[in-house]
Amino acid sequence: VCDDYHAPAATGVSRIALTIRDGRRVSTNDAYLEPARPRVNLEIRGDTLVDRVLFDGRRAVGLRTAAGEEIEAGEVILSAGAIHSPAILLRSGIGPGSGLAVGSNLADHAT
Ligand SMILES: Cc1cc2nc3c(=O)[nH]c(=O)nc-3n(C[C@H](O)[C@H](O)[C@H](O)COP(=O)(O)OP(=O)(O)OC[C@H]3O[C@@H](n4cnc5c(N)ncnc54)[C@H](O)[C@@H]3O)c2cc1C
């Protein structure tokens, strides 16, 4: 049982998967990215925000950064997390455009 992980109102016990090396938790970066850093076919860009994926017809051919730089790629693997991956896809024209409607759930306070 790990006290850090139970919801305040929950009861019960379950097993959870933790990434642990030598008895200590390690981040996704330390577990996966750092060992891959020396690869000659890997370029890591920090402080670079992806705006959208670029397409040639139905094929992803690169991406555009928030700074406006366009980067060509033979293959695009989108892994911006559970929240930002769908947001990037929406900005790229994939999925319902109505999802981009800022304030669509706005409701006036009851008076
Ligand atoms: C507190 C916590 C503890 C966890 N512990 C474990 C564990 O011990 N073991 C385990 O297996 N899983 C664990 N998980 C789950 C695990 O972290 C996730 O499943 C995993 O990180 C998902 O990987 P991902 O690459 O899909 O997304 P993420 O790790 O979320 O990576 C997405 C990356 O994309 C970047 N990004 C987002 N938007 C943009 C953009 N527009 N442009 C450029 N970059 C962008 C983000 O900065 C981020 O670096 C834990 C999760 C949490 C929240």
PDBQT file of the ligand as one rigid body, heavy atoms in Angstrom, charges set to zero:
ROOT
HETATM    1  C1  LIG A 201       2.875  11.351 -10.537  1.00  0.00    +0.000 C 
HETATM    2  C2  LIG A 201       3.004  10.306 -11.637  1.00  0.00    +0.000 A 
HETATM    3  C3  LIG A 201       3.784   9.180 -11.388  1.00  0.00    +0.000 A 
HETATM    4  C4  LIG A 201       3.916   8.204 -12.383  1.00  0.00    +0.000 A 
HETATM    5  N1  LIG A 201       4.693   7.117 -12.138  1.00  0.00    +0.000 NA
HETATM    6  C5  LIG A 201       4.860   6.179 -13.079  1.00  0.00    +0.000 A 
HETATM    7  C6  LIG A 201       5.737   5.069 -12.881  1.00  0.00    +0.000 A 
HETATM    8  O1  LIG A 201       6.387   4.934 -11.832  1.00  0.00    +0.000 OA
HETATM    9  N2  LIG A 201       5.833   4.132 -13.869  1.00  0.00    +0.000 N 
HETATM   10  C7  LIG A 201       5.147   4.248 -15.031  1.00  0.00    +0.000 A 
HETATM   11  O2  LIG A 201       5.297   3.370 -15.886  1.00  0.00    +0.000 OA
HETATM   12  N3  LIG A 201       4.325   5.304 -15.261  1.00  0.00    +0.000 NA
HETATM   13  C8  LIG A 201       4.184   6.266 -14.319  1.00  0.00    +0.000 A 
HETATM   14  N4  LIG A 201       3.372   7.333 -14.549  1.00  0.00    +0.000 N 
HETATM   15  C9  LIG A 201       2.723   7.441 -15.834  1.00  0.00    +0.000 C 
HETATM   16  C10 LIG A 201       3.752   7.920 -16.860  1.00  0.00    +0.000 C 
HETATM   17  O3  LIG A 201       4.393   9.089 -16.368  1.00  0.00    +0.000 OA
HETATM   18  C11 LIG A 201       3.048   8.241 -18.155  1.00  0.00    +0.000 C 
HETATM   19  O4  LIG A 201       2.275   7.127 -18.540  1.00  0.00    +0.000 OA
HETATM   20  C12 LIG A 201       4.098   8.530 -19.220  1.00  0.00    +0.000 C 
HETATM   21  O5  LIG A 201       4.949   9.572 -18.805  1.00  0.00    +0.000 OA
HETATM   22  C13 LIG A 201       3.405   8.920 -20.500  1.00  0.00    +0.000 C 
HETATM   23  O6  LIG A 201       4.424   9.167 -21.434  1.00  0.00    +0.000 OA
HETATM   24  P1  LIG A 201       4.184  10.032 -22.690  1.00  0.00    +0.000 P 
HETATM   25  O7  LIG A 201       5.488  10.117 -23.410  1.00  0.00    +0.000 OA
HETATM   26  O8  LIG A 201       2.996   9.526 -23.433  1.00  0.00    +0.000 OA
HETATM   27  O9  LIG A 201       3.756  11.477 -22.151  1.00  0.00    +0.000 OA
HETATM   28  P2  LIG A 201       4.507  12.481 -21.178  1.00  0.00    +0.000 P 
HETATM   29  O10 LIG A 201       5.472  11.794 -20.264  1.00  0.00    +0.000 OA
HETATM   30  O11 LIG A 201       3.399  13.308 -20.582  1.00  0.00    +0.000 OA
HETATM   31  O12 LIG A 201       5.393  13.346 -22.158  1.00  0.00    +0.000 OA
HETATM   32  C14 LIG A 201       4.826  14.314 -22.996  1.00  0.00    +0.000 C 
HETATM   33  C15 LIG A 201       5.913  15.342 -23.270  1.00  0.00    +0.000 C 
HETATM   34  O13 LIG A 201       5.470  16.187 -24.319  1.00  0.00    +0.000 OA
HETATM   35  C16 LIG A 201       5.807  17.519 -23.988  1.00  0.00    +0.000 C 
HETATM   36  N5  LIG A 201       4.882  18.399 -24.708  1.00  0.00    +0.000 N 
HETATM   37  C17 LIG A 201       3.554  18.605 -24.489  1.00  0.00    +0.000 A 
HETATM   38  N6  LIG A 201       3.048  19.470 -25.376  1.00  0.00    +0.000 NA
HETATM   39  C18 LIG A 201       4.081  19.816 -26.197  1.00  0.00    +0.000 A 
HETATM   40  C19 LIG A 201       4.200  20.687 -27.313  1.00  0.00    +0.000 A 
HETATM   41  N7  LIG A 201       3.160  21.381 -27.791  1.00  0.00    +0.000 N 
HETATM   42  N8  LIG A 201       5.411  20.823 -27.900  1.00  0.00    +0.000 NA
HETATM   43  C20 LIG A 201       6.485  20.139 -27.421  1.00  0.00    +0.000 A 
HETATM   44  N9  LIG A 201       6.436  19.296 -26.373  1.00  0.00    +0.000 NA
HETATM   45  C21 LIG A 201       5.251  19.145 -25.770  1.00  0.00    +0.000 A 
HETATM   46  C22 LIG A 201       5.666  17.612 -22.475  1.00  0.00    +0.000 C 
HETATM   47  O14 LIG A 201       6.447  18.699 -21.981  1.00  0.00    +0.000 OA
HETATM   48  C23 LIG A 201       6.214  16.251 -22.065  1.00  0.00    +0.000 C 
HETATM   49  O15 LIG A 201       7.621  16.297 -21.896  1.00  0.00    +0.000 OA
HETATM   50  C24 LIG A 201       3.237   8.346 -13.604  1.00  0.00    +0.000 A 
HETATM   51  C25 LIG A 201       2.461   9.496 -13.856  1.00  0.00    +0.000 A 
HETATM   52  C26 LIG A 201       2.352  10.463 -12.887  1.00  0.00    +0.000 A 
HETATM   53  C27 LIG A 201       1.519  11.713 -13.174  1.00  0.00    +0.000 C 
ENDROOT
TORSDOF 0
